[in-house]
Amino acid sequence: MNTPQPLKDKLCLVTGGSRGIGLAIARMLLSEGARVAICGKSEKHLAAALEELELLSPGKVVGKVADVKDYEQVAELFGFVDQALGGLDILVNNAGVGWFKNISELSVDEWATTIGTNLTGVFYCSKQALPRFGTRGGGYIVNISSLAGKNAFAGASAYNASKFGLNGFSEAVMLDARYENVRVSTVAPGSVATEFGGLTSGGDWKVQPEDIADIVHMLLCLPARTMASYIEVRPAKPPRK
Ligand SMILES: NC(=O)c1ccc[n+]([C@@H]2O[C@H](COP(=O)([O-])OP(=O)(O)OC[C@H]3O[C@@H](n4cnc5c(N)ncnc54)[C@H](OP(=O)(O)O)[C@@H]3O)[C@@H](O)[C@H]2O)c1
């Protein structure tokens, strides 16, 4: 008997697919037979990711430098996806940034970049994706939020604001789009072993990027009648405080 491959030939875009969690999600999608576009801000990180992913799945991956907080660049990115993949079935809004410092030290630019990337960028990409899903009879948006979308902590004012906002946005879009056969899920991780926010990726106790990719895989493979709209993912045994 053939194993079902629900993601085979699906057309996917992963923002921030050049590193960390986004790269792990791109690997997972390719290994399931999907065709994948990724974007990132840095040409160097994008090129390195594309080289690795091309080896994994020759001819199935493309990428473009695009800053999700710039609407013109987002529109160009989706035009590129149209050309390269010929449509879109799955959007993973993963690109994100964070600065962790007291409000008195947080600059106006850091605030704008955090909200622009983590919240407005998700709106821009969703706005571009939804009409494209319409032409394919439906689609799926996965938004990578954070436990910081529900729990405020000192030194995270901009990051908290962006992810609290993202959770509300994501839930509202889920309710808006469900009757157009579009499912929307929010994944809210705790500590994941990446270099996010300038952190070192170490720590065996942390969730691995591949674990988040496994959760995304599970979401995307649920029957069309079902969606898990919000999932928290946390380290099972973080160091005791
Ligand atoms: N790591 C954690 O502990 C953790 C926990 C909870 C939630 N998250 C969330 O998970 C998501 C991914 O984080 P990560 O840990 O994988 O971080 P990461 O390793 O720093 O990777 C971030 C990715 O986003 C891209 N990116 C950043 N700003 C962008 C922009 N304006 N336009 C396009 N791409 C942009 C980066 O591209 P460049 O390489 O070009 O910069 C990179 O590919 C974020 O939304 C983050 O908030 C992470």
The ligand as a Gaussian input file, in Angstrom:
#p B3LYP/6-31G(d) Opt

LIG

0 1
 N       13.855000      30.838000      18.963000
 C       12.934000      30.944000      19.896000
 O       13.175000      30.673000      21.081000
 C       11.536000      31.377000      19.531000
 C       10.541000      31.229000      20.507000
 C        9.240000      31.611000      20.198000
 C        8.939000      32.114000      18.943000
 N        9.929000      32.249000      18.022000
 C        9.540000      32.820000      16.715000
 O        9.943000      31.943000      15.684000
 C       10.175000      32.687000      14.488000
 C       11.512000      32.281000      13.899000
 O       12.516000      32.553000      14.849000
 P       13.922000      31.797000      14.876000
 O       14.153000      31.404000      16.293000
 O       14.001000      30.776000      13.822000
 O       14.879000      33.052000      14.561000
 P       16.202000      33.188000      13.660000
 O       17.022000      31.952000      13.748000
 O       16.779000      34.497000      14.078000
 O       15.626000      33.306000      12.168000
 C       14.815000      34.379000      11.805000
 C       14.509000      34.303000      10.333000
 O       13.642000      35.403000       9.994000
 C       14.242000      36.160000       8.944000
 N       13.843000      37.568000       9.036000
 C       14.025000      38.424000      10.064000
 N       13.509000      39.633000       9.763000
 C       12.989000      39.527000       8.517000
 C       12.327000      40.429000       7.654000
 N       12.064000      41.703000       8.027000
 N       11.937000      39.993000       6.436000
 C       12.189000      38.714000       6.058000
 N       12.812000      37.817000       6.821000
 C       13.212000      38.213000       8.048000
 C       15.726000      35.942000       9.110000
 O       16.387000      36.259000       7.903000
 P       17.930000      36.808000       7.906000
 O       18.787000      35.628000       8.109000
 O       18.075000      37.419000       6.568000
 O       18.005000      37.785000       9.050000
 C       15.754000      34.469000       9.454000
 O       15.603000      33.669000       8.302000
 C       10.087000      34.165000      14.872000
 O        8.830000      34.680000      14.502000
 C       10.213000      34.136000      16.397000
 O        9.546000      35.225000      17.004000
 C       11.222000      31.895000      18.275000

